[in-house]
Amino acid sequence: MRVLSAWVLTLLIFCGNTTQMKAAEESVNKPLIYVIDLKQDIDRSAMRKINLGIQEAVSLSADYLIVDMNTYGGAVDAADSIRTALLQCPIPTISFINVQAASAGALISIACDSIYMRSGSSFGAATVVDQSGQVMPDKYQSFMRGMMRSTAEAHGKKVVQGPNGPQEVWHRDPAIAQQMTDTANVLTFTPEEAIQARFCEGKAASLEEVAERIAPDGYTMEKQTLSKLQKLLLLLMSPMLQGIFLMMMIGGIYFEMQSPGIGLPLGISILGALLYFAPLYMEGLAMHWEIALFILGLLLLIIELFAIPGFGVLGVLGLVLMFFSLTFAMVDNNLLYFEGELNLKPLLKPITIVSVSGFLVVVLAIWGAGRLYEFKLFNRIALKTSLDESEGFVGVETKKLTDLAGRQVVAVTDLRPAGKVELEGKWYDAQLLVGSASKGDRLVVIRSELGRLYVRQIG
């Protein structure tokens, strides 16, 4: 009896292991479907989210990638980057329009290999508008029409059975895609209309139903999950915050140069640089060479300002290097090439952000620097002290400096190019216009500006 029981137990264990092995084998053989949830405005955060999802789907060797979409659109440049990434994706891509895919969302949907729509959903209306909803000039519409056409054309043609036999037709008709940007009669599809126009493979009530359509014999599904760190990095990469970090960086450098020593402005500039580059570097956008380019540009600018008189080649080169570094750091370099051709469109928004931020810093520095001293909090961290002659300081009246033009002075410190000069027992701040001077050299005053004498060597 014990022997029989042992045999029965062994048989049950063997059957159980066989069932588990069979189930595991079936799970391995089932297609893997990776899902990216895109229910937000189309911006840099959405662009990075799609790129991260594609990378993970490829690393998991997924068989299909579904973009679960519900959006009213957003930034054209971000949509262009997303559609480029989807067209380049080695995995078959499916757009599930889960209610809306308007404007930029329509462009992204057309970039996918297949489109499924939920009942009551719609997609289209890709007319370019500004932030207030006003239609942009025709040159912007022409740009969008071109993208819609080229995206539809990228899927090529297929052979269908026509009334006169097999015929070749576009998988997505470029002419119909272009009509979605028509400012006069903008085209928006319902599910039935999209199916009839061959812009939709069918209707589906849920994400699971889409999965059953593309994998009728069973599937496994993996949904994109972002960590708290990734969510924070995506937030720091938003255009508004990136612009603020740029202003902190540029403004801090500007104010630090206006006062001696190292103080709060430099700390703000360093913090802005860290907040700007850190998320871009961690997300793989900022490369080592882009950060090195920024540091090199900053060094050239410092050398130009403190070691070489005037502002010339090194200063301009430093500013150019910093500008290119800040711009390219915001762009996924893989998106700059598509089908072997250089694609500069992803650079448009970064260039705008860097340019506008730099311009605002200059304007605010000129207009608002003096007004900051009116706040008590700023006076606690900034130097605003009156250096009176009654307290032992040598005062200089700016009006009297204009009378010194043409007078000879003696350098009491080395001028490389700035330093001190003496005239009739009084010391003045001075700067050489050309070259450098040593202590004891005789110089002549050319002009005065803002309490400083500008001098040159005699002879």
C-alpha positions in Angstrom: 0.0 0.0 0.0 2.9 2.4 0.8 4.6 1.5 -2.5 1.3 2.3 -4.4 1.0 5.7 -2.6 4.6 6.6 -3.5 4.0 5.8 -7.1 0.8 7.9 -7.1 2.6 10.8 -5.4 5.4 10.6 -8.0 3.0 10.6 -10.8 1.1 13.6 -9.5 4.4 15.6 -9.1 5.5 14.6 -12.6 2.2 15.7 -14.0 2.3 19.0 -12.1 5.8 19.8 -13.3 4.8 18.9 -16.9 1.8 21.3 -16.6 4.0 24.1 -15.2 6.7 23.5 -17.9 4.0 23.5 -20.6 2.4 26.7 -19.3 5.9 28.4 -19.1 6.7 27.3 -22.6 3.4 28.7 -23.9 4.0 32.0 -22.1 7.5 32.2 -23.7 6.1 31.5 -27.2 3.3 34.1 -26.9 4.0 37.5 -28.5 5.1 40.2 -26.1 3.1 43.5 -26.4 4.6 46.6 -24.9 2.3 49.5 -24.0 3.1 53.2 -23.7 0.5 55.4 -22.1 0.3 58.8 -23.9 -2.6 60.7 -22.3 -1.1 64.2 -22.0 -0.1 67.2 -24.0 2.6 66.6 -26.6 5.7 68.2 -25.3 9.3 67.3 -24.4 8.2 65.2 -21.5 6.0 63.1 -23.9 8.8 62.9 -26.4 11.2 61.5 -23.8 8.6 59.2 -22.5 8.1 57.7 -26.0 11.9 57.4 -26.5 12.3 55.6 -23.1 9.4 53.3 -24.0 10.9 52.4 -27.4 14.2 51.7 -25.8 12.7 49.4 -23.2 10.5 47.6 -25.7 13.6 46.9 -27.9 15.5 45.6 -24.9 12.7 43.3 -23.9 12.5 42.0 -27.6 8.9 42.9 -27.7 6.9 41.8 -30.8 4.5 44.8 -30.8 4.4 48.3 -29.4 1.1 50.0 -28.6 0.7 53.7 -28.0 -2.4 54.1 -25.9 -3.3 57.7 -26.9 -5.7 60.4 -25.7 -4.4 63.9 -26.5 -5.6 67.2 -28.0 -2.1 67.9 -29.4 0.8 70.1 -28.3 4.2 71.3 -29.6 4.9 70.6 -33.3 8.6 70.0 -32.7 8.0 67.4 -30.0 5.4 65.7 -32.2 7.9 65.7 -35.1 10.6 64.0 -32.8 8.0 61.4 -31.7 6.9 60.6 -35.2 10.5 60.2 -36.3 11.2 57.8 -33.4 8.2 55.7 -34.3 9.0 55.6 -38.0 12.5 54.4 -37.0 11.3 51.9 -34.5 12.3 48.3 -35.4 9.1 47.0 -33.7 5.7 47.1 -35.4 3.9 50.1 -33.8 0.1 50.4 -33.2 -1.8 53.6 -32.2 -4.9 53.0 -30.1 -6.9 56.2 -30.2 -8.6 56.0 -26.9 -11.0 59.0 -27.3 -8.9 61.7 -29.0 -5.8 62.1 -31.3 -6.1 65.7 -32.4 -3.5 67.9 -34.1 0.0 66.6 -33.1 -1.7 63.4 -31.9 -2.9 62.8 -35.5 0.6 63.1 -36.8 1.9 60.6 -34.2 -0.9 58.2 -35.0 -0.2 58.3 -38.8 3.4 57.5 -38.0 2.4 54.2 -36.5 2.1 51.1 -38.7 -1.5 50.4 -37.6 -4.3 52.4 -36.1 -7.3 51.2 -34.0 -10.0 53.5 -32.7 -12.4 53.4 -29.8 -16.1 53.9 -30.6 -16.9 57.7 -30.3 -13.2 58.7 -30.8 -11.8 60.9 -33.5 -8.5 62.0 -34.9 -7.4 64.8 -37.3 -7.7 68.6 -37.1 -3.9 69.1 -37.4 -4.0 72.8 -38.2 -1.2 74.7 -36.5 -2.3 77.2 -33.9 -0.6 79.4 -31.4 -1.0 79.2 -27.6 -4.2 81.4 -27.8 -5.8 79.1 -30.4 -5.3 81.4 -33.3 -4.5 79.9 -36.7 -0.8 80.4 -37.6 0.3 81.9 -41.0 0.3 79.7 -44.0 4.0 79.0 -43.9 3.5 77.0 -40.7 0.5 75.2 -42.2 2.7 74.3 -45.2 5.4 72.9 -42.9 2.8 70.7 -41.1 1.2 69.6 -44.4 4.6 68.5 -45.6 5.2 66.4 -42.4 1.7 64.8 -42.7 2.3 63.9 -46.4 5.8 62.5 -45.8 4.7 60.5 -42.7 1.9 58.9 -44.7 4.2 58.2 -47.6 6.7 56.5 -45.3 4.4 53.5 -45.0 4.6 52.9 -48.7 2.0 51.2 -51.0 0.2 47.9 -50.9 -1.7 45.8 -53.5 -5.5 45.5 -53.1 -8.2 43.9 -55.2 -9.9 46.6 -57.3 -12.8 46.4 -59.8 -10.4 45.8 -62.6 -8.2 43.4 -60.7 -5.2 44.0 -58.3 -4.1 47.6 -58.0 -1.4 49.4 -56.0 -2.6 52.0 -53.5 -1.1 54.0 -50.7 -1.2 52.3 -47.3 -2.0 55.8 -45.9 -3.1 58.3 -48.7 -0.8 61.4 -48.4 -3.4 63.6 -50.0 -5.9 62.7 -47.2 -3.3 63.2 -44.5 -2.6 66.6 -45.9 -6.3 67.6 -45.7 -6.1 67.3 -41.9 -4.1 70.6 -41.9 -6.5 72.4 -44.3 -7.4 75.7 -42.7 -10.6 76.1 -44.7 -12.1 72.5 -44.5 -10.0 70.8 -41.9 -10.5 67.0 -41.9 -11.4 65.0 -38.7 -12.1 61.2 -38.9 -14.7 59.2 -37.0 -13.8 55.5 -36.7 -16.1 54.5 -39.6 -14.7 57.3 -41.8 -11.1 56.4 -40.9 -11.7 52.7 -41.8 -13.3 53.6 -45.1 -10.3 55.9 -46.0 -7.9 53.1 -45.0 -6.5 55.2 -42.1 -7.7 52.8 -39.5 -7.5 49.0 -39.2 -10.6 48.6 -37.1 -12.5 49.6 -33.9 -11.7 48.3 -30.4 -13.4 48.9 -27.1 -10.3 48.4 -25.0 -6.5 48.0 -25.0 -7.0 44.2 -24.5 -9.2 44.0 -27.6 -6.5 45.7 -29.6 -4.0 43.1 -28.3 -6.4 40.3 -29.3 -6.7 41.7 -32.8 -2.9 41.7 -33.4 -2.2 38.5 -31.4 -5.4 36.3 -31.6 -3.6 33.1 -30.3 -2.6 34.8 -27.0 -0.2 37.3 -25.8 1.7 38.7 -22.8 1.5 42.5 -22.1 4.1 44.7 -20.5 3.1 48.3 -19.6 5.6 51.1 -19.3 6.3 52.1 -15.7 8.3 55.2 -14.8 10.2 55.4 -11.6 9.9 58.4 -9.3 13.4 59.6 -10.4 12.4 59.4 -14.1 9.2 61.4 -13.4 11.3 64.0 -11.6 13.8 64.2 -14.5 11.0 64.6 -17.0 9.6 67.4 -14.9 13.0 69.2 -14.8 13.2 68.8 -18.6 10.0 70.8 -19.2 10.7 73.9 -21.5 9.6 76.4 -18.8 12.0 75.0 -16.1 14.8 74.7 -18.6 14.4 78.3 -19.5 14.5 79.3 -15.8 17.7 77.3 -15.3 19.3 79.0 -18.3 18.4 82.4 -16.9 19.9 81.4 -13.5 23.1 80.3 -15.3 23.6 83.3 -17.6 22.3 85.8 -15.0 24.6 84.4 -12.3 27.6 84.8 -14.5 26.6 88.3 -15.5 26.2 89.6 -11.9 29.3 87.8 -10.7 31.3 89.7 -13.2 29.9 93.0 -11.9 31.4 92.5 -8.4 34.7 91.4 -7.0 35.3 88.0 -5.4 33.1 85.0 -5.3 29.6 85.3 -4.0 25.9 84.4 -4.3 25.6 85.0 -8.1 28.2 82.4 -8.9 26.4 79.9 -6.6 23.1 80.6 -8.4 24.9 80.1 -11.7 26.4 76.7 -10.7 23.0 75.6 -9.3 21.4 76.5 -12.6 24.0 74.6 -14.6 23.5 71.5 -12.5 19.7 71.6 -12.8 20.0 72.2 -16.5 22.6 69.6 -17.4 22.0 66.9 -14.8 18.5 65.7 -16.0 19.6 65.9 -19.6 22.8 63.9 -18.9 21.0 61.3 -16.9 18.4 60.8 -19.6 21.1 60.4 -22.3 20.4 63.7 -24.1 23.5 65.7 -22.9 26.7 64.0 -24.1 30.1 64.4 -22.6 31.3 66.5 -25.5 28.4 68.9 -25.1 29.2 69.5 -21.4 32.9 69.8 -22.3 32.0 72.3 -25.0 30.1 74.4 -22.5 33.1 74.4 -20.0 35.5 75.3 -22.8 33.3 78.2 -23.9 33.0 79.5 -20.4 36.8 79.3 -20.0 37.3 81.3 -23.2 34.9 83.9 -22.0 36.7 84.2 -18.7 40.1 84.5 -20.4 38.7 87.2 -22.7 37.2 89.3 -19.9 40.1 89.1 -17.4 43.3 88.4 -19.3 42.9 90.1 -22.7 41.8 93.8 -23.1 38.6 94.5 -25.0 36.2 91.9 -26.3 37.4 90.0 -29.4 37.7 86.6 -31.0 38.0 84.5 -27.8 34.9 86.1 -26.2 32.8 85.6 -29.3 34.0 82.0 -29.8 33.2 81.3 -26.1 29.7 82.6 -26.4 29.1 80.6 -29.6 30.4 77.4 -28.0 28.2 77.9 -25.0 25.2 78.6 -27.2 25.7 75.4 -29.2 26.4 73.3 -26.1 23.2 74.5 -24.4 21.2 73.9 -27.6 22.4 70.4 -28.5 22.2 69.3 -24.9 18.4 69.6 -25.1 18.2 67.4 -28.2 18.3 63.6 -28.7 21.2 63.4 -31.3 19.7 60.2 -32.7 16.8 62.3 -34.0 19.0 64.6 -36.1 19.4 61.9 -38.7 16.5 60.2 -40.4 16.9 57.9 -43.4 20.5 59.1 -43.9 19.5 62.7 -44.1 20.3 65.5 -41.6 17.1 66.7 -39.8 17.5 70.1 -38.1 13.8 70.5 -37.1 14.4 69.1 -33.6 16.8 72.0 -33.0 14.2 74.7 -33.6 12.7 74.8 -30.1 16.0 74.5 -28.1 17.4 77.3 -30.2 14.4 79.4 -29.3 14.5 78.6 -25.6 18.3 79.4 -25.3 18.0 82.6 -27.4 14.9 84.0 -25.5 16.4 83.1 -22.1 19.6 84.9 -22.9 17.8 87.9 -24.2 15.6 88.1 -21.1 18.6 87.9 -18.8 20.2 90.9 -20.6 17.0 92.9 -20.4 16.3 92.1 -16.8 20.0 92.7 -15.8 19.9 96.2 -17.4 16.4 97.1 -16.2 16.2 95.4 -12.8 19.6 95.2 -11.3 19.4 98.6 -9.5 15.8 98.0 -8.4 16.9 94.8 -6.5 18.5 97.0 -3.8 15.1 98.4 -2.9 14.3 95.0 -1.2 15.6 94.5 2.3 16.2 90.8 1.7 18.5 91.5 -1.2 20.5 94.0 0.9 21.3 91.2 3.4 23.1 89.2 0.7 24.4 91.9 -1.6 27.0 94.6 -1.0 25.7 98.1 -1.1 28.0 100.2 1.0 28.7 103.9 0.6 32.5 104.5 0.6 32.7 108.0 2.0 35.9 110.2 2.2 34.9 110.9 5.8 35.5 107.2 6.6 39.0 107.2 4.9 38.0 106.3 1.4 39.1 108.3 -1.7 36.0 109.6 -3.4 35.8 110.2 -7.2 33.3 112.5 -8.7 32.3 111.2 -12.1 31.7 114.7 -13.5 35.3 115.8 -12.7 36.7 112.8 -14.5 35.7 114.2 -17.9 38.2 117.1 -17.3 41.1 114.6 -17.1 41.1 113.7 -20.8 44.6 114.3 -22.2 46.3 114.4 -18.8 49.2 112.2 -18.0 49.0 109.7 -15.1 51.3 107.1 -13.5 50.5 103.5 -13.1 50.6 102.5 -9.4 49.7 98.9 -10.1 50.2 96.6 -13.1 47.4 97.2 -15.7 46.5 93.8 -17.4 44.3 95.6 -18.6 42.7 97.1 -15.5 44.4 98.6 -12.4 45.1 101.8 -10.6 46.7 105.1 -11.7 47.8 108.2 -9.8 47.3 111.9 -10.6 48.2 114.7 -8.2 48.3 112.3 -5.2 44.9 110.7 -6.0 44.3 107.1 -7.2 41.8 106.3 -9.9 40.4 103.1 -11.4 41.8 102.7 -14.9 41.8 100.4 -17.9 44.2 100.2 -20.8 42.6 100.3 -24.2 45.5 98.3 -25.8 48.2 96.0 -24.4 49.4 96.0 -20.8 51.4 98.3 -18.5 53.7 97.8 -15.5 53.8 99.7 -12.3 55.5 103.1 -12.8 54.7 103.5 -16.5 53.4 106.9 -17.7 50.1 106.8 -19.4 47.7 109.3 -21.0 44.0 109.6 -20.3 41.8 109.1 -23.4 38.3 109.2 -21.9 36.2 108.4 -18.8 33.1 106.3 -18.4 31.2 105.2 -15.3 33.9 106.4 -12.8 36.7 104.7 -14.7 39.6 106.2 -16.7 40.5 104.7 -20.1 44.2 105.1 -20.8 46.9 104.2 -23.3 50.6 104.2 -23.3 52.5 107.3 -24.3 54.4 107.1 -27.6 
